[in-house]
Amino acid sequence: MTTLSPQSGGRRARNMRDKQDRIFRAAAELFAERGFEDVSTGQVSERADVAIGTVFRYASSKGELLLMVLNDMLRSALEAGAERGAVESETAEAVTQMVLPIVEYAHRHPTNGLAYQRELLFGSSDDMYRAEGLDLILRLQDRIARRMIDDARQRGLSPDPQLAALAANMVFGVTHLAIARPSTRTHTDRDPIEDIRAQAGVAVEGFFARLTFEDR
């Protein structure tokens, strides 16, 4: 077996990184232009100017390509949500602002948002990009829970981290349903963002009410 020198190894790593970047850019552009359902892996390989077998080295399916691309979108949405939430003094509105960038993306790109959600929930347990996406969702829920815990302390209440985690999970569940709504064709007369705002308020105020009751 031939051992690569540090120089050739570095060149090989750079070539691999270049191909991955080209595949990522091609997939991102095509999903944005045409939507998930109307993009094929062959189109991605053609635009990236790599063999289709090379595409499958970095993502084993079109769903995995979508996860690779939209995980970056989710990271950006979470950072935008964190910034928007940080300037809100009222807890429920801060929590709402944390999740709204995700919903706003899904409403601009409904087929991508629905497909990404499906891949996160039901994709392969061996998928590296799915694991990354699920980790981002856990970070979002942890961020929501920490905001509620901090605000509980400011109210002079003794925070319950497990209760905060449950409330954060409820908020994500509401967000998930808002993204899925176009595919279910239910509640078409309602504004999904206002529904999230109202239901986040119920979760947050329920959290504080429970703490107030337990502190008596």
C-alpha positions, 0 to 999 in steps of 0.5 A: 500500500502506497503512503501519500506524502503530506503534500499529496495528501493535502492536495487530495484533501483540497480536491475532495473539499472542492468537489464537496463545495461544488456539489453543495452549491449546485444542490443549493442553487437547484433546490432554490430554483426548482424545489426539491421535487423537481430536482434530480441527482443527475442535475446536481452532478451536471451543474457541479461538473462531477460524475454522479458517483462522486455525488453519492460519495458525499450524499447517498440520496437526494434527501441527504443532499437536501439535508446537507444544504438546508442544515446551513439554512437552519443554522442561519435561521436559528442565529437570526431567531436568537438575535430577534429574540434577544431584543424582546423583553416579553418571554412569549414574543421572544420565543416566537421570534426564535422560531419564526425564521424557520417558518418564514423560510418554509413558506417561501420554499414550501416543497423544500421546507416540507421535504426537509422536515420529512427527512429530519423526522423519518430519514435514515438513522445512519444519515450524518446530515440528519443527525446534524439537523436533529442536533440543531433542533435540540439546540433550538429547544435548549435555547428556548428553555434557557430563555424561559428559565432566565425569565423565571429567575427574573420573576423571582420564581424557582425554575424547573429545567425539565418543565422548561424543556417540555414547554420548549418541545411544545413550541417546536411541535407548534412550529412543526405543524405550521410548516406542515399545514400547506400539505394538510390543507387544514386551517387555511383561513388562519395565519400560521404565524399568529397561531404560533404566537398564540400557542407559544404564549399558552406554553410560556404562560403555562410554564410560569403559572406552574412555577408560581403554583409550586412556589406557594 
